[in-house]
């Protein structure tokens, strides 16, 4: 019998496929499947990586994205130093 569950990749397989397609754009990628849909977790250097992960996960799982919790931490734009020193 071919059900939706049969055609949905296993979480580990999907994480591996996402990592391969993302080419390192998302670090510490984790995928959680809930009744409401897919939850993505990890860290990216930019919003493009975060959005790309969401798009690819939707394609792979064919489930709604319930939450995209991938945090964006740009290493090229560190937080401003508010120590009051010279600029």
N, CA and C of each residue as an Amber inpcrd file, in Angstrom:
protein
   261
   0.8470000  -1.1770000   0.0000000   0.0000000   0.0000000   0.0000000
   0.8920000   1.2400000   0.0000000   0.6170000   2.1990000  -0.8530000
   1.4190000   3.4120000  -0.9600000   0.6860000   4.5590000  -0.2770000
   1.0730000   4.8570000   0.9630000   0.4650000   5.9640000   1.6910000
   1.4170000   7.1410000   1.6870000   0.9250000   8.2800000   2.1690000
   1.7910000   9.4570000   2.2650000   2.9750000   9.1880000   3.1650000
   2.7680000   8.4350000   4.2370000   3.8610000   8.1040000   5.1540000
   4.9310000   7.2810000   4.4400000   4.5070000   6.4030000   3.5090000
   5.4670000   5.5950000   2.7620000   6.3130000   6.4470000   1.8290000
   5.7560000   7.5190000   1.2950000   6.4840000   8.3410000   0.3320000
   7.2830000   9.4520000   1.0000000   7.0960000   9.6580000   2.3060000
   7.8460000  10.6730000   3.0240000   9.1750000  10.0920000   3.4690000
  10.3030000  10.7860000   3.1600000  11.5970000  10.2410000   3.5670000
  11.7350000  10.2100000   5.0870000  12.5440000   9.2840000   5.5820000
  12.8280000   9.2420000   7.0050000  13.5870000  10.5050000   7.3910000
  13.4720000  10.9150000   8.6460000  14.0760000  12.1600000   9.1070000
  15.5870000  12.1600000   8.8750000  16.2570000  11.0960000   9.2340000
  17.7080000  11.0270000   9.0520000  18.1110000  11.1430000   7.5980000
  17.3720000  10.4730000   6.7180000  17.6510000  10.5560000   5.2870000
  17.4080000  11.9620000   4.7600000  16.3290000  12.5840000   5.2390000
  15.9970000  13.9330000   4.7870000  17.0310000  14.9430000   5.2840000
  17.4810000  14.7960000   6.5300000  18.5230000  15.6890000   7.0460000
  19.7780000  15.5690000   6.1960000  20.1630000  14.3420000   5.8620000
  21.3560000  14.1310000   5.0390000  21.1750000  14.7480000   3.6480000
  20.0050000  14.5680000   3.0570000  19.7380000  15.1390000   1.7360000
  19.7450000  16.6730000   1.7910000  19.1540000  17.2340000   2.8440000
  19.1560000  18.6870000   3.0000000  20.5740000  19.2110000   3.1640000
  21.3700000  18.5580000   4.0050000  22.7620000  18.9970000   4.2050000
  23.5220000  18.9890000   2.8870000  23.3270000  17.9430000   2.1040000
  24.0290000  17.8440000   0.8230000  23.6020000  18.9740000  -0.1110000
  22.3180000  19.2380000  -0.2020000  21.8180000  20.2790000  -1.1060000
  22.1420000  21.6860000  -0.6190000  22.2720000  21.8480000   0.6770000
  22.5550000  23.1800000   1.2320000  24.0400000  23.5360000   1.1850000
  24.8870000  22.5740000   0.9130000  26.3320000  22.8220000   0.7540000
  26.9160000  23.6170000   1.9170000  26.5400000  23.2680000   3.1350000
  27.1070000  23.9250000   4.3060000  26.4770000  25.2530000   4.6880000
  25.4030000  25.6580000   4.0310000  24.7610000  26.9450000   4.3470000
  24.0530000  26.9470000   5.6940000  23.6880000  25.7490000   6.2040000
  23.0410000  25.6400000   7.5130000  23.8560000  24.6690000   8.3560000
  24.3060000  25.1460000   9.5070000  25.0800000  24.3170000  10.4250000
  24.1560000  23.7070000  11.4760000  24.5420000  22.5450000  11.9710000
  23.7940000  21.8620000  13.0250000  22.3140000  21.6910000  12.6560000
  22.0530000  21.3540000  11.4140000  20.6830000  21.2040000  10.9250000
  19.9830000  20.0490000  11.6210000  18.7880000  20.3200000  12.1080000
  17.9370000  19.3020000  12.7150000  16.5320000  19.4380000  12.1380000
  15.9080000  18.3060000  11.8710000  14.5520000  18.2690000  11.3490000
  13.6860000  17.5220000  12.3530000  12.5680000  18.1280000  12.7260000
  11.6150000  17.5080000  13.6440000  10.2790000  17.4180000  12.9230000
   9.6760000  16.2330000  12.9560000   8.3640000  16.0430000  12.3380000
   7.3210000  16.0630000  13.4450000   6.3530000  16.9510000  13.2920000
   5.2240000  17.0350000  14.2310000   3.9410000  16.8090000  13.4500000
   2.8580000  16.6440000  14.1810000   1.5610000  16.4780000  13.5130000
   1.2250000  17.6990000  12.6710000   1.6720000  18.8820000  13.1170000
   1.3740000  20.1370000  12.4130000   2.2400000  20.3360000  11.1740000
   3.4000000  19.6720000  11.1260000   4.3080000  19.8250000   9.9930000
   5.7570000  19.7070000  10.4270000   6.6510000  20.2480000   9.6160000
   8.0880000  20.1320000   9.8060000   8.6180000  21.3250000  10.5920000
   9.5340000  21.0460000  11.5160000  10.2430000  22.0920000  12.2510000
  11.7200000  21.9910000  11.8640000  12.2940000  23.1120000  11.4560000
  13.7080000  23.1620000  11.0880000  14.4750000  23.9010000  12.1650000
  15.6390000  23.3650000  12.5300000  16.4970000  23.9990000  13.5310000
  17.9260000  23.9960000  13.0230000  18.6900000  24.9810000  13.4360000
  20.0890000  25.0660000  13.0590000  20.5330000  26.5080000  13.0470000
  21.6380000  26.7760000  12.3570000  22.1760000  28.1270000  12.2610000
  22.6920000  28.3560000  10.8530000  22.4890000  29.5740000  10.3720000
  22.9390000  29.9490000   9.0370000  23.6250000  31.3070000   9.1080000
  24.5440000  31.5420000   8.1940000  25.2430000  32.8250000   8.1390000
  24.3930000  33.9020000   7.4680000  23.3040000  33.5010000   6.7840000
  22.4640000  34.4940000   6.1060000  21.0370000  33.9760000   5.9430000
  20.1430000  34.8990000   5.5960000  18.7350000  34.5420000   5.4370000
  18.4960000  33.6760000   4.2120000  19.3610000  33.7740000   3.2100000
  19.2040000  32.9380000   2.0280000  19.2880000  31.4540000   2.4120000
  20.2650000  31.0910000   3.2360000  20.4090000  29.7030000   3.6770000
  19.1940000  29.2280000   4.4350000  18.6440000  30.1000000   5.2840000
  17.4500000  29.7630000   6.0610000  16.2650000  29.5020000   5.1390000
  16.0450000  30.3780000   4.1690000  14.9210000  30.2300000   3.2530000
  15.1170000  29.0450000   2.3140000  16.3570000  28.8200000   1.8860000
  16.6280000  27.6830000   1.0090000  16.3400000  26.3700000   1.7300000
  16.7290000  26.2800000   2.9930000  16.4520000  25.0820000   3.7800000
  14.9510000  24.8390000   3.8740000  14.1930000  25.8870000   4.0910000
  12.7350000  25.7570000   4.1880000  12.1480000  25.2710000   2.8780000
  12.5890000  25.8360000   1.7860000  12.0840000  25.4520000   0.4630000
  12.4080000  23.9850000   0.1590000  13.6530000  23.5900000   0.3960000
  14.0490000  22.2130000   0.1120000  13.3510000  21.2140000   1.0330000
  13.1670000  21.5790000   2.3070000  12.4680000  20.6830000   3.2380000
  11.0240000  20.4730000   2.8010000  10.3940000  21.5340000   2.3410000
   9.0130000  21.4090000   1.8590000   8.9520000  20.4620000   0.6620000
   9.9180000  20.5680000  -0.2420000   9.9570000  19.6790000  -1.3980000
  10.1910000  18.2280000  -0.9790000  11.1200000  18.0060000  -0.0560000
  11.4630000  16.6410000   0.3570000  10.3490000  15.9620000   1.1360000
   9.7740000  16.6790000   2.0910000   8.7880000  16.0700000   2.9760000
   7.3640000  16.1410000   2.4460000   7.0970000  17.1040000   1.6020000
   5.7340000  17.3220000   1.1040000   4.7590000  17.5250000   2.2640000
   5.2650000  18.2190000   3.2850000   4.4780000  18.5840000   4.4660000
   4.6280000  20.0850000   4.6780000   3.6850000  20.7030000   5.3660000
   3.8370000  22.1340000   5.6420000   5.0140000  22.3730000   6.5910000
   5.6250000  23.5260000   6.4570000   6.6790000  23.9330000   7.3830000
   5.9820000  24.5840000   8.5710000   5.9960000  23.9110000   9.7100000
   5.3400000  24.4250000  10.9020000   6.1510000  25.5530000  11.5190000
   7.4730000  25.3840000  11.5630000   8.3400000  26.4280000  12.1220000
   9.7200000  26.3280000  11.5030000  10.2790000  27.4850000  11.1640000
  11.6580000  27.5620000  10.7100000  12.4310000  28.2620000  11.8160000
  13.0680000  27.4740000  12.6680000  13.7960000  28.0000000  13.8180000
  15.2900000  28.1170000  13.5400000  15.6700000  28.1290000  12.2700000
  17.0710000  28.3110000  11.9080000  17.4530000  29.7430000  12.2440000
  18.4630000  29.8950000  13.0780000  18.9040000  31.2170000  13.5030000
  19.9420000  31.7530000  12.5300000  19.8710000  33.0430000  12.2500000
  20.8150000  33.6860000  11.3440000  21.8260000  34.4620000  12.1750000
  23.0880000  34.0780000  12.0240000  24.1930000  34.7270000  12.7160000
  25.2200000  35.1070000  11.6660000  25.2030000  36.3260000  11.2260000
  26.1360000  36.7770000  10.2100000  27.4910000  37.0600000  10.8460000
  28.5050000  36.3230000  10.4260000  29.8380000  36.5480000  10.9670000
  30.4970000  37.7590000  10.3330000  29.9890000  38.2130000   9.1910000
  30.5680000  39.3920000   8.5470000  30.0410000  40.6890000   9.1550000
  28.9490000  40.6240000   9.9030000  28.3700000  41.7970000  10.5530000
  28.2360000  41.5490000  12.0460000  29.3710000  41.6310000  12.7950000
  29.2760000  41.3930000  14.2290000  28.4600000  42.4780000  14.9080000
  27.9250000  42.2090000  16.1060000  27.1570000  43.2120000  16.8080000
  27.9980000  44.4610000  17.0670000  27.3400000  45.6090000  17.0330000
  28.0520000  46.8740000  17.2710000  28.5930000  46.9130000  18.6840000
  29.7850000  47.4680000  18.8200000  30.4050000  47.6290000  20.1370000
  29.8680000  48.9230000  20.7250000  29.1180000  48.8130000  21.8080000
  28.5490000  50.0070000  22.4140000  29.3440000  50.4100000  23.6420000
  30.6620000  50.1900000  23.5900000  31.5240000  50.5330000  24.6930000
  31.8920000  51.9920000  24.7530000  31.4500000  52.7900000  23.7840000
  31.6920000  54.2180000  23.8030000  33.0710000  54.6340000  23.3140000
  33.8290000  53.7000000  22.7510000  35.1500000  54.0170000  22.2490000
  35.1010000  54.7770000  20.9310000  36.2610000  55.2180000  20.4070000
  36.2910000  55.9490000  19.1300000  35.8340000  55.0880000  17.9780000
  35.2810000  55.7170000  16.9800000  34.7660000  55.0100000  15.8120000
  35.7280000  55.1100000  14.6830000
